[in-house]
Amino acid sequence: MISGKQLTKLLSSTVVALLTMPLGHTAIAATEPASSGRGAGGYFFASHDTEGFNTRGVAVEYLPELRNIDSLTGMRYTYRTYTQQNWQREAHQVSLLKRDIDPATANGWQLDTGLSQQGGHGMLTLDGGYHRPLAAKTGLDLFVDREWVETHAALDRGVHFIFAGASVDQGLGDHWTIVGLAGRQDFSDGNSRDHYRAKIVFQPMLGSGLTLQLRYRTYHSETNNVGGVYFNPANYAETLLAVGWRKRIQGWTLRLTGGSGVQQVNSDPDTNTRLLELMLDSPSRGTQFARVRGGYSRSASYGGPNYGYTYLQGEWIIRL
């Protein structure tokens, strides 16, 4: 199992960014850039899974340069706790933040890098992404993520990973978009995984915000036995049918995604998977900015195919 924040990233965050990109070009009108100033903010994260592993995180941010929630420069201090039954671990992290993303097109880049310490282990963290258009209906994404593997045993041993890759989204006419992703995930214990994902997105009614999605993802681990430190099948594959909906209400952007599918772990029989996600973004102009994400997924882990994971995260920024 890879639980906590990185499960959210690996299974949803990149997917959501890619799948909403085609709608972003048509549904959000460009606005005059807001003036730059200073700001401050906070961040929270909470997750729970059916194996009793809980993650809680709170953070404060100081932003000497702020235009909006997607265009800023600053620093963040994060205090995080992990608990499972009678076990508990604290983590402290100091990060530098930089975002330069156009809210009208999602073109640009973001970087969050810093130092994290937990249980006597220290690590340089990294979370970065870059999107640019290659043609009128073609986009390129590059991403990298370096984080702890968030399980009891992995945190005790200081196991971490770096996950990097690229994706391309291609529009086909006005209604169809296809997305392909390839990535490599290297663990500090010597294990590695190759990740591949493909998505087909159909907009039946332009301007409605509704999408029908077919998603496929798979990964292959080079090392079969990691001593039970985290969930690590040699081969994993999932096919998911999903429905997405995007709505703008007085400058606020609401996104909902729900899906159901099947998964296969190694050569075991297929089992069911589920996905539900909610995202809410405040207007990109103003004196305050807010972003909320929440979701639930059901997939496979140590105990079988019905591993459930729930998370909620948010960020709030104000101009000073």
C-alpha positions in Angstrom: 0.0 0.0 0.0 1.0 3.6 -0.6 -1.3 5.6 1.5 -1.7 9.2 2.5 -0.9 12.2 0.3 1.0 10.3 -2.4 -1.9 7.9 -3.1 -4.0 11.1 -3.8 -1.3 12.3 -6.1 -0.6 9.1 -8.0 -4.2 8.1 -8.4 -6.1 11.3 -8.8 -4.2 14.6 -8.9 -2.4 14.1 -12.2 -5.5 12.5 -13.7 -7.7 15.4 -12.7 -5.4 18.0 -14.1 -5.1 16.2 -17.4 -8.8 15.5 -17.9 -10.0 19.0 -17.1 -7.4 20.6 -19.4 -9.6 20.4 -22.5 -12.5 22.1 -20.7 -10.2 24.7 -19.2 -9.5 26.2 -22.7 -13.2 26.6 -23.4 -14.9 27.1 -20.1 -12.7 29.8 -18.4 -12.4 33.2 -19.9 -9.1 35.0 -19.6 -9.1 38.0 -17.2 -6.8 40.9 -16.7 -3.9 39.9 -14.4 -4.3 40.9 -10.8 -1.7 43.2 -9.2 1.0 41.5 -7.3 1.3 41.9 -3.5 2.0 40.0 -0.3 -0.1 37.3 1.2 -0.4 34.6 3.9 -2.3 31.4 4.1 -2.9 28.0 5.5 -3.2 24.4 4.3 -4.8 21.3 5.8 -4.9 17.6 4.9 -6.7 14.6 6.4 -7.0 11.0 5.3 -8.2 7.7 6.6 -8.2 4.2 5.2 -9.8 0.9 6.1 -6.5 -0.4 7.5 -6.7 2.2 10.2 -3.9 4.4 8.9 -4.6 8.1 9.4 -2.7 11.2 8.2 -3.3 14.7 9.5 -1.5 17.8 8.3 -1.7 21.5 8.9 0.5 24.3 7.4 1.1 28.0 7.4 2.3 30.0 4.4 4.0 33.3 3.9 3.9 34.7 0.4 6.0 37.8 -0.4 4.7 37.6 -4.0 1.0 36.9 -4.6 -1.3 37.4 -7.6 -3.7 34.5 -7.0 -3.6 30.9 -5.7 -1.9 29.8 -8.9 0.6 32.6 -9.2 2.7 33.1 -6.1 6.1 32.7 -4.4 6.5 31.8 -0.7 7.4 29.5 2.1 5.4 26.9 3.9 5.8 25.1 7.3 3.9 21.8 7.6 3.3 19.8 10.7 2.0 16.3 10.0 1.0 13.3 12.1 0.6 9.6 11.2 -1.3 7.2 13.4 -2.3 3.5 13.3 -3.8 1.8 16.3 -1.3 2.6 19.2 1.5 3.8 16.9 2.1 7.5 16.1 4.7 9.5 14.2 5.2 13.3 13.7 6.8 14.9 10.7 8.0 18.5 10.1 8.6 20.1 6.7 9.8 23.5 5.5 9.2 24.2 1.8 9.7 26.8 -0.8 6.7 27.4 -3.1 6.6 28.8 -6.6 3.5 28.8 -8.9 3.2 30.5 -12.3 0.1 29.1 -13.9 -2.4 30.8 -16.1 -5.9 30.0 -14.7 -7.5 30.5 -18.1 -5.4 27.8 -19.8 -3.6 25.9 -17.0 -0.3 26.6 -18.9 2.7 27.2 -16.7 4.6 25.5 -13.9 4.7 24.9 -10.2 7.3 23.8 -7.7 7.2 22.8 -4.0 10.6 21.8 -2.6 11.9 21.5 0.9 13.2 19.4 3.8 11.1 16.9 5.7 12.1 15.2 9.0 10.3 12.3 10.7 11.4 9.5 13.0 15.1 10.4 12.8 15.0 10.4 9.0 15.5 13.4 6.8 14.7 13.9 3.1 14.6 16.5 0.4 11.0 16.7 -0.9 10.0 17.7 -4.4 6.7 18.3 -6.1 6.8 19.9 -9.5 4.7 20.1 -12.7 4.9 21.9 -16.0 2.3 22.2 -18.8 2.7 23.8 -22.2 0.8 23.6 -25.5 2.6 21.9 -28.3 -0.1 22.8 -30.9 -3.7 24.1 -30.9 -5.2 20.9 -29.5 -2.0 19.3 -28.1 -0.6 19.7 -24.6 2.5 18.4 -22.8 2.8 17.8 -19.1 5.9 17.0 -17.1 5.8 16.0 -13.4 8.0 14.9 -10.6 7.2 13.9 -7.0 9.6 12.9 -4.2 8.0 11.9 -0.9 7.9 9.4 2.0 6.1 6.1 1.5 3.4 6.6 4.0 2.9 3.3 5.8 3.9 2.4 9.4 6.8 0.1 8.4 8.0 2.4 5.6 8.1 5.5 7.8 10.0 3.6 10.5 12.6 2.6 7.9 12.6 6.0 6.1 11.6 4.6 2.8 10.8 7.2 0.2 10.3 7.4 -3.6 10.7 9.6 -6.6 8.1 9.5 -9.3 8.7 11.3 -12.6 7.1 11.2 -16.0 5.3 12.9 -18.9 1.9 12.9 -20.5 0.4 14.3 -23.7 -3.2 15.3 -24.3 -4.5 15.4 -27.8 -7.8 16.9 -28.9 -9.7 15.1 -31.7 -12.3 17.5 -33.1 -14.5 19.3 -30.7 -15.7 16.4 -28.6 -12.9 14.0 -28.0 -9.6 14.1 -26.2 -7.1 11.3 -25.6 -4.4 11.3 -22.9 -1.3 9.1 -22.6 1.0 9.0 -19.6 4.3 7.2 -18.8 6.2 7.4 -15.6 9.0 5.8 -13.5 8.8 5.4 -9.8 12.0 4.6 -7.9 12.0 3.6 -4.3 14.9 4.1 -1.9 14.8 0.4 -1.0 15.8 -0.6 -4.5 12.4 -1.3 -5.9 11.1 0.4 -9.1 7.8 0.6 -11.0 6.9 1.5 -14.5 3.6 3.3 -14.8 1.4 3.7 -17.9 -2.0 5.3 -18.2 -4.4 6.1 -21.1 -7.6 8.0 -21.1 -10.3 8.8 -23.6 -12.6 11.8 -22.8 -15.8 12.5 -24.6 -17.8 15.8 -24.3 -21.3 15.0 -25.5 -22.6 18.6 -25.2 -20.1 21.4 -25.6 -20.4 24.0 -22.9 -22.3 21.7 -20.5 -19.2 20.7 -18.5 -20.2 17.0 -18.8 -17.5 14.5 -19.8 -17.6 10.7 -20.2 -14.3 9.1 -19.5 -12.6 5.7 -20.1 -9.5 5.4 -18.0 -6.8 2.6 -18.0 -3.8 2.5 -15.7 -1.2 -0.2 -15.0 2.1 -0.5 -13.2 4.8 -3.2 -13.1 7.1 -3.6 -10.1 10.7 -4.8 -10.6 11.0 -6.3 -7.1 8.2 -8.6 -6.0 9.2 -8.8 -2.3 9.6 -5.7 -0.2 9.1 -7.4 3.1 5.6 -6.2 3.5 6.7 -2.6 4.0 4.1 -1.4 1.5 1.6 -3.0 -1.0 3.7 -4.1 -4.0 2.2 -6.5 -6.5 4.3 -7.4 -9.5 1.6 -6.3 -11.9 -1.5 -4.1 -11.3 -4.1 -3.0 -13.9 -7.4 -1.0 -13.6 -10.0 -0.1 -16.2 -12.5 2.6 -15.1 -15.6 4.2 -16.6 -16.2 7.7 -15.2 -18.5 10.7 -15.5 -17.2 14.2 -14.9 -19.0 17.4 -14.5 -17.7 21.0 -14.3 -19.7 24.1 -13.4 -18.8 27.7 -12.9 -21.0 29.6 -10.4 -20.2 33.4 -9.9 -16.5 32.7 -10.5 -16.3 29.6 -8.4 -15.4 26.4 -10.2 -16.9 23.1 -9.1 -15.7 19.7 -10.4 -17.3 16.3 -9.7 -16.0 12.9 -10.9 -17.4 9.5 -10.2 -16.4 6.2 -11.6 -16.6 2.4 -11.4 -14.4 -0.3 -12.9 -12.4 -3.5 -12.5 -8.9 -4.2 -11.3 -6.5 -7.1 -11.5 -3.7 -7.8 -9.1 -1.1 -10.1 -10.6 -3.1 -13.1 -12.0 -5.9 -12.9 -9.5 -9.5 -12.7 -10.7 -10.9 -9.2 -11.5 -12.5 -7.3 -8.7 -14.4 -4.0 -8.5 -13.0 -0.5 -8.0 -14.7 2.8 -7.2 -13.7 6.5 -7.4 -15.5 9.7 -6.2 -13.8 13.1 -6.3 -14.9 16.7 -5.5 -12.9 19.9 -6.2 -13.9 23.5 -5.5 -11.8 26.6 -6.5 -12.6 30.2 -5.7 -12.3 33.0 -8.3 -8.8 33.8 -9.4 -9.3 37.5 -8.6 -10.0 39.1 -5.2 -8.5 39.5 -1.8 -9.0 35.8 -0.7 -8.5 32.5 -2.5 -9.6 29.0 -1.5 -9.2 25.5 -2.9 -10.8 22.4 -1.6 -10.3 18.7 -2.7 -11.9 15.6 -1.3 -12.4 12.1 -2.5 -12.9 8.4 -1.9 -11.4 5.4 -3.7 -11.8 1.6 -3.3 -9.0 -0.5 -4.7 -6.7 -3.4 -3.6 -4.2 -3.7 -0.7 -2.8 -6.3 1.8 -6.2 -7.3 3.1 -7.8 -7.9 -0.3 -9.6 -6.0 -3.1 -11.8 -3.7 -0.9 -9.2 -1.3 0.5 -10.9 2.1 1.0 -9.2 5.5 1.2 -10.8 8.9 2.0 -9.2 12.3 2.0 -9.9 16.0 2.4 -7.5 18.8 1.7 -7.7 22.6 1.4 -5.8 25.8 1.0 -6.8 29.3 2.0 -4.8 32.5 1.1 -5.5 36.1 1.9 -3.8 39.3 0.6 -1.9 41.4 3.2 
